[in-house]
């Protein structure tokens, strides 16, 4: 096992279920779109991404439910496997801002605001790899892994992260604003 693969497994150890899936009438699961056009309401302030020693790392990886050569398998609890490309598509340095929000139901949304280089990387990766998932990892916890149906072309990228509290905690942690490592995770 390479150091990169070991780091990837550690980074994804917090993943409990296939995040962001929903059941269909046929009993299959489908991922929601990563940047679905949904109405959101800002909860916290938009935080600029600056050099900050207290900030947690943020990375977004390509992922799939099917095995792929050289991709890292991550066992999901209670069952299932997600295969994650070992190299991140974007990281914290590809952001110019981050914000917490909620959707119409009050569920937490983490909004990544990509800089030009981040958008270029995301567009290239999602164009070359249609119909996969984007695994969002903050610190050592995978928060979401929604699917995308078409290439990402918007500068704002929204991820469902469970609760509004999770979204605000993640946004503040990545920005380094009152950033303390969450004891129990997100």
C-alpha positions as CSV (number, residue, x, y, z in Angstrom):
1,X,0.0,0.0,0.0
2,X,1.4,3.4,-1.0
3,X,1.5,6.3,1.4
4,X,-1.1,8.0,-0.8
5,X,-3.5,5.1,-0.6
6,X,-3.0,4.9,3.1
7,X,-3.7,8.6,3.5
8,X,-6.8,8.2,1.3
9,X,-8.2,5.4,3.4
10,X,-7.5,7.4,6.6
11,X,-9.2,10.5,5.0
12,X,-12.3,8.4,4.1
13,X,-12.5,6.5,7.3
14,X,-15.3,8.7,8.6
15,X,-17.7,7.6,5.7
16,X,-20.6,5.7,7.2
17,X,-23.1,5.2,4.3
18,X,-23.3,6.0,0.7
19,X,-23.8,9.7,1.2
20,X,-26.3,11.5,-0.9
21,X,-28.2,8.5,-2.3
22,X,-31.9,8.1,-2.5
23,X,-34.1,5.1,-3.1
24,X,-36.2,4.7,-6.3
25,X,-39.5,2.9,-6.6
26,X,-37.5,-0.1,-8.0
27,X,-35.4,-0.3,-4.9
28,X,-32.3,1.0,-6.6
29,X,-30.4,4.0,-5.3
30,X,-29.6,7.1,-7.3
31,X,-27.2,9.9,-6.3
32,X,-28.6,13.4,-6.5
33,X,-26.8,15.9,-8.6
34,X,-23.8,17.6,-7.0
35,X,-24.8,21.0,-8.3
36,X,-28.5,20.5,-8.7
37,X,-30.4,23.7,-9.3
38,X,-32.1,23.9,-6.0
39,X,-33.1,26.9,-3.9
40,X,-30.9,27.4,-0.9
41,X,-30.9,29.9,1.9
42,X,-27.6,31.1,3.3
43,X,-27.3,30.2,7.0
44,X,-23.8,31.5,7.8
45,X,-21.6,34.2,6.4
46,X,-19.6,33.6,3.3
47,X,-16.1,33.0,4.3
48,X,-13.1,33.9,2.2
49,X,-10.4,31.2,1.8
50,X,-7.1,32.6,3.0
51,X,-3.9,31.2,4.3
52,X,-4.8,29.9,7.8
53,X,-3.0,27.4,9.9
54,X,-6.2,26.5,11.9
55,X,-8.2,25.6,8.8
56,X,-9.1,22.0,8.0
57,X,-8.2,20.7,4.5
58,X,-10.9,20.2,2.0
59,X,-10.6,17.9,-1.0
60,X,-13.0,16.7,-3.7
61,X,-12.3,13.4,-5.4
62,X,-13.9,11.5,-8.3
63,X,-15.7,8.4,-7.0
64,X,-17.8,5.5,-8.4
65,X,-19.8,2.6,-7.1
66,X,-18.1,0.3,-9.7
67,X,-14.5,-0.9,-9.4
68,X,-11.9,1.0,-11.4
69,X,-8.2,0.1,-11.8
70,X,-6.0,1.9,-9.3
71,X,-8.9,3.6,-7.5
72,X,-9.1,3.1,-3.7
73,X,-12.0,0.9,-2.4
74,X,-13.7,2.4,0.6
75,X,-16.0,0.2,2.6
76,X,-19.2,1.9,3.5
77,X,-21.3,1.1,6.6
78,X,-23.6,-0.7,6.9
79,X,-22.8,-2.2,3.4
80,X,-21.4,-1.2,0.1
81,X,-18.2,0.0,-1.4
82,X,-17.2,3.3,-3.0
83,X,-14.2,3.4,-5.3
84,X,-12.3,6.7,-5.0
85,X,-9.7,8.1,-7.4
86,X,-6.5,8.7,-5.2
87,X,-5.8,12.1,-6.6
88,X,-8.1,15.0,-5.6
89,X,-9.7,17.0,-8.4
90,X,-9.7,20.2,-6.3
91,X,-8.5,21.2,-2.8
92,X,-8.9,24.1,-0.5
93,X,-6.5,26.1,-2.6
94,X,-9.0,26.0,-5.5
95,X,-11.6,27.8,-3.5
96,X,-12.2,31.5,-3.1
97,X,-15.0,31.1,-0.6
98,X,-17.2,28.7,1.3
99,X,-20.7,29.1,2.8
100,X,-23.3,27.1,4.7
101,X,-26.9,27.1,3.5
102,X,-30.1,25.1,3.8
103,X,-32.4,23.7,1.2
104,X,-36.2,24.0,1.1
105,X,-36.5,21.2,3.7
106,X,-34.0,22.8,6.1
107,X,-31.2,20.2,5.3
108,X,-27.6,21.5,5.4
109,X,-25.8,22.5,2.2
110,X,-22.1,23.3,2.0
111,X,-21.5,25.7,-0.9
112,X,-18.0,25.7,-2.4
113,X,-17.1,28.8,-4.4
114,X,-14.5,27.8,-6.9
115,X,-11.8,30.2,-8.1
116,X,-11.1,30.2,-11.9
117,X,-8.5,27.4,-11.7
118,X,-10.7,25.3,-9.5
119,X,-13.6,25.6,-12.0
120,X,-11.3,24.7,-14.8
121,X,-10.1,21.6,-13.0
122,X,-13.7,20.6,-12.1
123,X,-15.0,21.2,-15.6
124,X,-12.2,19.1,-17.1
125,X,-12.6,16.2,-14.6
126,X,-16.4,16.0,-14.9
127,X,-16.3,16.3,-18.7
128,X,-13.8,13.5,-19.0
129,X,-15.6,11.3,-16.5
130,X,-19.4,11.6,-17.0
131,X,-21.9,10.3,-14.5
132,X,-19.7,9.6,-11.6
133,X,-19.7,11.0,-8.0
134,X,-17.8,13.8,-6.3
135,X,-16.6,12.7,-2.8
136,X,-16.3,15.8,-0.5
137,X,-13.7,15.2,2.2
138,X,-13.2,17.8,5.0
139,X,-10.3,17.0,7.3
140,X,-10.5,13.2,7.6
141,X,-14.3,12.9,7.1
142,X,-16.2,12.2,3.9
143,X,-19.3,14.4,4.1
144,X,-21.0,13.7,0.8
145,X,-20.6,11.8,-2.4
146,X,-23.3,13.0,-4.8
147,X,-23.5,12.1,-8.4
148,X,-23.5,14.5,-11.3
149,X,-25.3,14.1,-14.6
150,X,-23.4,16.7,-16.7
151,X,-20.1,18.5,-16.5
152,X,-19.8,21.1,-13.7
153,X,-19.8,24.6,-15.2
154,X,-20.9,26.7,-12.3
155,X,-18.5,28.4,-9.9
156,X,-20.7,27.5,-6.9
157,X,-20.8,23.8,-6.1
158,X,-23.4,22.7,-3.5
159,X,-23.1,19.5,-1.4
160,X,-25.8,18.1,0.9
161,X,-24.1,17.5,4.3
162,X,-27.1,16.5,6.5
163,X,-27.8,19.2,8.9
164,X,-27.5,23.0,8.9
165,X,-25.1,22.5,11.9
166,X,-22.9,20.2,9.8
167,X,-22.8,22.8,7.0
168,X,-21.9,25.7,9.3
169,X,-19.3,23.6,11.2
170,X,-17.7,22.5,7.9
171,X,-17.7,26.0,6.4
172,X,-16.1,27.6,9.5
173,X,-13.6,24.7,9.8
174,X,-12.4,25.0,6.2
175,X,-12.2,28.8,6.5
176,X,-10.4,28.6,9.8
177,X,-13.0,30.7,11.6
178,X,-13.2,29.6,15.2
179,X,-11.9,26.3,13.8
180,X,-11.7,23.6,16.3
181,X,-11.5,20.0,15.3
182,X,-15.0,18.5,15.8
183,X,-14.7,15.9,18.5
184,X,-17.4,13.7,17.2
185,X,-17.0,14.5,13.6
186,X,-19.7,16.1,11.5
